[in-house]
């Protein structure tokens, strides 16, 4: 059961077995002076919010997703970064620039490049240095 405070926080869905992602979450926690975010490991299906819109589990591991308070909207990649920039006080000065024409297009492409190469950017720990193969079809669970 969620508390009233948890209902007013966005949920950041990230790859909890990725060293780069864990470092990024550590930075977000330091920037989240107002306690606006909760952090959810997307690899742990039982920890995903029950009110979250349906999203492919493999896609959750390809890029960070953000579920807005109340479960209304799901942002991903650069869109999630833009949403957070307005809510994390240290990022307020740069938030307006994230809407300049061309910046969202470039920002998403840069975000995806970093996401695809994150296992090379930060050393691997515990042997988890790959994403599930998106081309492999998983058997249906009944």
N, C-alpha and C positions, 0 to 999 in steps of 0.2 A: 504494500500500500504506500502511495506517495504522500509526502507531507505537503502542506501548502507552499512552503519554500521551494521544494523540488519542482512543483508545477510552474514556477516562475523562472526556472532556469532552462536554458537550452542544453541539449545533449549533444556532445561532440562524440561521434562514432569513429574510432580509429583502430588501427591494427596493433593490438596489444603485444604482439610478438616481434615487432619491428623496432630495432634500436633507434633508428631515425625518428620514427613516430613517437616513441617514448620520450626522446629528447625534446621533440616539438611540443608534446603535451606538458612537459616540465616548464617550458618557456611560457606556454599559455597560462598555466597555473600562476606563474609569477606576475603576469600581466593582468590577471583577473582580480583586480583590487576590490571589485564590488560583488564578487561571488555570483556572477551571472551564468556560469557554465558548470555542467556536470560532465564527467568523462566516462565513456562506455567502451569497453573492449568489443569490437565488432566480431572478433573470432569466437566469442562466447555467446552463442545464440540465446541462452537463458537470461543474459544480462541486457539484451536488446529491449527497448521499451515496448510494451504491448500495444501502445497506441501509434507506433511508428507506421508510416505508409509502407506498403510492400516495396522492397528493393532486393535485387539479386544479391545474395551473400558474397559472391565473388566481386561484385562491383564495390561493395563496402570495403574490401581489402585493396582495391585499386586506388581509391582516393578517399580522403576524409569526407565524412558527411556530417551535417549538423541539422538536428531536429529542433525547430523553434519551440518555445514554451507552449504548452498545450497541445503539441503534436500537429500543429496546423500545416507547416511547410517543411520540406526537406531540401536543404541546400547541399551542394557538393563542391569539392575543389575550391577554385578561386571564389566562387559565389559564397561559400562558407566563410572564407577568409574575409571577404567584404562585409558580410553580416556581422562577424565578430569585431571588426575594426570599429564599428559604431558603438560597441558595448564595452570595449576594453580601453579605459582612459588613456594609457600611454599611446594608443594607436589613433586617437581622435585627430591629431594633426594631419595624418596621412589619409584618413578615410575619404575625404572628398576627392582626392586625386585618383582613387580606385574606380571612379565613375567617368573619368575623362575619356572621350571617344578613343577607341583603340586599346586602352589599358585593359578592359575586361577580356578582350580577345587575346592579347599578348599574355596577360596574367594567367588565363586558363591553360594556354599552351606551355608556359613556363612551369606552372603547377604540375601538369601531367608529365612533363619531362623529368622533373625532380621526383615525382611519385614512382615513375618507372625505373629510375636509377638509384632509388634510396638505399638499396642494399649494397651498392658500391660506394655510396657517400659516407656511410657510417659502418664501422666494422660489425660483422655478424657475431651474435652470441647465441650459444645453445643450438646451433645448426639450423635455425629458422631464418633462411635467407632467400626464400622464394615465395612467390604467390602461387596459389592453386592454378593449374592450367585452365584458362577460361574456355578452351576449345573442347575439353573433355566433358562430355555429358554425364551428369550424375544420375544414377538410377532413381526413379521416383520412389518416395517413401510412402507406404500406405498405412 
